[in-house]
Amino acid sequence: MQLIKIRDTASKFATAISRVLDVDVMIIDSSFQRVANTFRYVDDPPPVRTNSITGHAILTGKVMVVSDLTESESCKGCLDKAGCCISQIIAVPIHYEEGIVGAIDLLVPQGKHSPVFDNLELSIDFLERMAELLSSKLRNLDDYDKLSIIKKEREIILDFMEDALVYANELGEIVHWNSQFGALFHLDRRSEGTPIVDILDHPLIREAVAGHRQFSNQEFAYSDGSVSISGFLSFRVIQRNNIKYGMIFLFKSTDSAYNVLNDAPQVRSCSTFDSIKTEDPAMGAVIMAAKRLAVTDEPVLLVGPPGSGKSLLARAIHAYSDRGDWPFVPVDCRNFSPDYLEADIFGAREGGEDDFAPASKLRIARDGTIFFIHIEEMPFYLQRRILALMKSRVQADRSARVPRMVFSSSSDVLRLSSEGKFDEELGVRIAQNLIALPSLSERPGDIPILARSFIEKYKAIYRKDCFPEPSFFQRLSLMAWSGGVAELERTIERVVRNSHGQCVDSSSLASLLPGGSSGSPPLEEVMTLQECERQQILKAIGRFPNKDDAASALGIGRATLYRKLKEYGI
């Protein structure tokens, strides 16, 4: 740190010292350059050299005092001695951290008497205190520079975040925001100090500022005509030693949240047509039909028995289309109340068919794909709302932000329509692009192919070093697989997870199949189906702390797992 950076402060110090002691004061930095000089009595003091009095003070870190320069050993060899007008000098080094950054000189010209040398100890003590004050000024500047660097680094880091973030003080007044938040709410430097509730008037924001109650990922939607945001809001209070210093709000848009989920490696890797393992001609024809429809915006209906791969094919259609970089939003129409399903699809607020609430699945998927799973389970009045939406989009501008619709069903929707169990017009419309997936039992040649793929997948997950014998695949091919590919995958996962050696053969399946163990359990050990389910859920969440892994092990969706946990009071 150089004294030149505080030249103005050093000049003020020099002037103040000169007035108090009635002598000239010169402040020199460690490169022997004058930073400040009062020039009250000495118009042109000699230059500072390494072998001068001041030079010795800077190089040695010691106070140098010369009461008579004519008698000083340091001055005898001075090149500037002949023209020197100084008779007395005190040089006090300026210490900073572990070095010397300069010195303060008191200069008494020839022919002048100064009381400074009458009480030398007091004068030196005063100068040393002045040197310490200059050092503290350097330290403050250094700290400020470091803080500026930290602040700049913080801004770079915050701007690197995809989510919008704002920091407010303990009163809720905006102090700092990242570029995402600034762009979203049109902020500039004049916005500093503005109450956040004036920028974003929302009940969650008001409650957070008033009550300082922290929360994470609360569903959030806000629109005021010029700004529209939907997604999830998190709030944290910044405090230390029970003293609140401020608060942070983090906004994650629904688009961002779904993109994170869709971009997860395990999702991305199984979201393409290449991830569908098959050598079956019928399944190959299914993939070709799906590719032809994927490049259009036409609605598609996927029909097949449970576990036939409808969800995987829907993701592949989305990834293959020009919407692949936008959200893929699944909606399960089964096991939810009509009111909940309606709010989930269209949003909770009232409005026309085009007026979706910010957090609705239709709005989240507006540039991507919305996938209605088990469409046959959707209530009639919601089927008609979907039909009305599809009709309104027929004449829409292709540039409009409209989700592409893919449907799946385990039943024949045209037959259901004829029986009055499905809206006839919607059934006819979506069945125009119908793709029927064969069951796994209809393509037995794919069972070993799929099994090998699943074995490799779960060997990596569970860090197992096992390999299957031919008898293992023979046994798999003889099984019915009513649950399709999903059931096969769950079975392979359990086999790999439970394997203790390198060999996996037909006996590895015995304990997983009905009748695999000898004998039957005593009557008193028979449990109800609900208790069996509860015990299996407890076992899964005990083994897998992550709820997604637990749901996968149970062969159910995450939402279903949470519903079961609530139902059983777990």
Secondary structure by P-SEA (a helix, b strand, c coil): cccccaaaaaaaaaaaaaaaccbbbbbbccccccccccccccccccccccccaaaaaaaacbbbbbccccccccccccccccccccccbbbbbbbcccccccbbbbbbcccccccccccaaaaaaaaaaaaaaaaaaaaaaaaaaaaaaaaaaaaaaaaaccbbbbbbccccccccccaaaaaaacccccccccccccccccaaaaaaaaccccccccbbbbbccccccbbbbbbbbbbcccccccbbbbbbcaaaaaaaaaacaaaaaaccccccccccaaaaaaaaaaaaacccccbbbbbbcccccaaaaaaaaaaacccccccccccccccccaaaaaaaaccccccccccccccccccccccbbbbbcccccccaaaaaaaaaaaaaacccccccbbbbbbbbbcccaaaaaaaccccaaaaaaaacbbbbbbcccccccaaaaaaaaaaaaaaaaacccccccaaaaaaaaaccccccaaaaaaaaaaaaaaccccccccccccccccccccccccccccccaaaaaaaaaaaaaaacccaaaaaaaacccaaaaaaaaaaacc
